[in-house]
Amino acid sequence: MKKLWSEIAAIAALACAASGAVSGVGAAQAAREIEGYVPEPMPPGFNVIVNELEGPVFADAAGKTLYSWPTRSLRNGEAGDRKNTPSNCTDKVERVSSGLMSPYPGGLVMPDVDSRPSCQAVWPPVLAPSTAQEVGKWSVIERSDGARQWAYDGYPLYTSVLDVRAGDVLGGSNRKIGGGDEPAIRKPVAPRSNVPPAFAVRQVGSGRMIVMQNGYSVYSWDGDGANASNCAKECLAKWTPVPAGKAAQPNGEWTVFERSQGVRQWAFRGRPLYTYNDDPKLRSQIGSDEPGWHNVYTMHAPAVPSGFTERDSHAGIVLADEHGQTIYLYSCGDDALDQLACDHPTTPQQFRLAVCGGGDAARCLKTWRYVPARADAKSPNRIWTTIDIDPMTGRTAAQGQAGAMHVWAYRGRPVYTYFNDKPGDVNGDALGEFYGTRNGFKAFWLRDDFYNNAG
């Protein structure tokens, strides 16, 4: 397992280094951007890996990420697992809609019902041996079929069939896509970030951003020295140093220095930390518009493909293709009781076809255009890859299939541009059901704090 961890850590470090060219950090600094976590007791065979996007997550002995399915309140009920109870993800094939997510009534036959997998087939339970013992937050719950399943913090654990390589986190994400009408999605299970009690880490479009526990952002300034603040007088009218109490102790990349006699301040990776007095809301990045000031990250977002660009829009900064057209992500969760995702090219495409073209694949291709990738395009990391798509079905194309399109994918899912956009437009954002959060399209926000869409 030490070898596996070393290989994955090296991959994460290289991916972070590659992100430096995009995010504005130097390669040497980016190479050190591996988020620390608080070690905790684990049963034999489990470990922690660092994913380029999600940071530290728990994994099994094969390096497969562990997920939970916490209960989520939906419009007409709830779905997911409750703490300390048997899993609701079973071998039963759900054939009809549940009616939990209006406007669909219950009882509608699901797409591709004859080949629809069970929840258990898509989300294999992490089974525990008969000798398994509870360790810390790790416990064992008996499934309805009598099998024993590992749980973390009371929630049953699963792996995802979408995760193929050790270190993949393609089954789910801890980043919200916005709005309160998301389906009951699966989330990667992670150890606690190694930050002092006053701080937290939140996933946003630009990376794993450090905030205060109250949700407000922290910043650093180019004018400071290593563990030394030069922010005084006029500077303090806009910026408040993050104080470190008398009991605060240095820990890893977190240090404490004395900015004046008896006044202590926190620093991260040697950079003194501040809050911005004019921040209008939680997880804001407004302070980074001030020359020389930056939000602070444990890990910057992975590098985007060569040729992709950033564009200002009326609602924030978006990722764009080489022509300046906004990039969009498609998200989808069906309304069966097991709330299976339908946004991956291996899943039914009827939901997407209904939203993008009224069920007409040819119309969809004109309205929501796949972002083509050159045959020799190189993936900068495991988050951005190229895949072959059958354009008429939206499914993964067979090797050598005639008419297949070679396209860019984010987390294994194709990305799109919208026919009604000019460079800098985001006219396609939130198109779909429930503003695109249940079944629809969302702009790829690199910075969305103007839009009230921060993850």
Phi, psi and omega in degrees: 000330178298321179295316180301314180298318180298318180295316182291320178298321179295319177299315180298319181296318179295320180295319178296321179297320179296328182290345182300323182294331182272319189270354176091005177262154180289156183298321181295319179292316183298326181296338179268359186278076171239117187295131177282156178221163181272114179299147178212160179298140178225149174296159179303139177096342178266156180205181178243132174242163178245114177270146184300331185257315187268351182077205182293132176221157176281148179217160177274187186296337179270002181085012180275130182298144177263140181233155170238168182230070184295144180304135178230133176284127178251186186295325185232036180147206181216158178219159181116188179261142170268155180296140173060031177229160180300152182298142172267003178260103189238188179273006177285133176272116179278120188256348183227161177290156186267338186082009180283334183240094176301153015272005182280126174284162176290153175095358177286135181293133183285152176300147178050044188298328183290338179246008182296129179280163172283164176300319183295329180289327180275326182236079180302130178293147177274102187277148181251142177290166182296338181268002185299138179239146177296139179222117178055239180275359183268127180224177180238132179240138179277128178282167182297336178270006178093348178290155179260132185235135176291146175226151176235128184053033176090349183260130178303148185250149182221163164249171181244138178291345178283337180277115184254311180269151175302131180097352176294145171224069184258347183286326182198178183214155175269001177268128175286145176266001176107148177084169183252012185246027176290151173292174178281089187272162174273149183230139175296142182264133189227151171288167180288134178298142182278076177235152176300160185303335182284349189242167174211166177242131179235141180272120176232178185300331184267356176144200179267094191269138179273133177227167171286165179299333178281359175098350181279146186288156170247157186223161171233164186232135179296339183281355180272161171264181177291118182053039179210124182265134173249013180273111182212169176050245184301326180302321184286352175289334180252336190235137178247118176301141178280111186286148173247124182293171182299329182273354183294135182236143175301148181206106179062240182280357180261126181231163177234133177228162180264111182279333171205172187303117177081359181248117185251148184225146178280148172223149176236125185052038176084356184258117179304146185250146182218161164251157183261122188295338182257013178299128185276341185197179182294150177053030179290155173237016182300322181299334180287354174282344176286130183306129177086358182252146186218145164294161186242136185231144167285325177212130173283158179298150180299156180299145176269165182299151177301135180098339175290153185227172172254146178223139170282139172232176181292344185244000181151188180261128183241159171280140181226160177279188184293345178261003180087006180279132180302137175272139179238148172254146176253133178233147183199135170224133183280176187249023169288167183300330182271359170050053180285146179289151179225033182251001183257147183294354174268359183252167180303139184256003184298325179296312181296316181298326179293321183283321188272341183200026179060029180090357182264111184296321180296320177294320178301320182295333178276326185276312180240104190265128172301146177271109185290150176240139177296155182300328182260016181298139181255132177284127182285344182190185181280350180280319178255121181222172173248143181222164176255128185240139167280110188295337182274337179251336185080002180271164175299131182280150174288153180301127179077009183296132178295137177082359180293149177253136176265114191228163176278145179225146176244121185055037177082001182246134181301151173248162192223163163241163186248135188297335186263017178259144160254164179309128182094350178277153173227045184294339181271356184292134176072019175279125181138193182282135181054052179056033176082000184277332177266320180203097181171195189245139178231139176299148178276092183281125168272332174208115187237020185288344175287334195263358186059040183234015183297139180283000000 
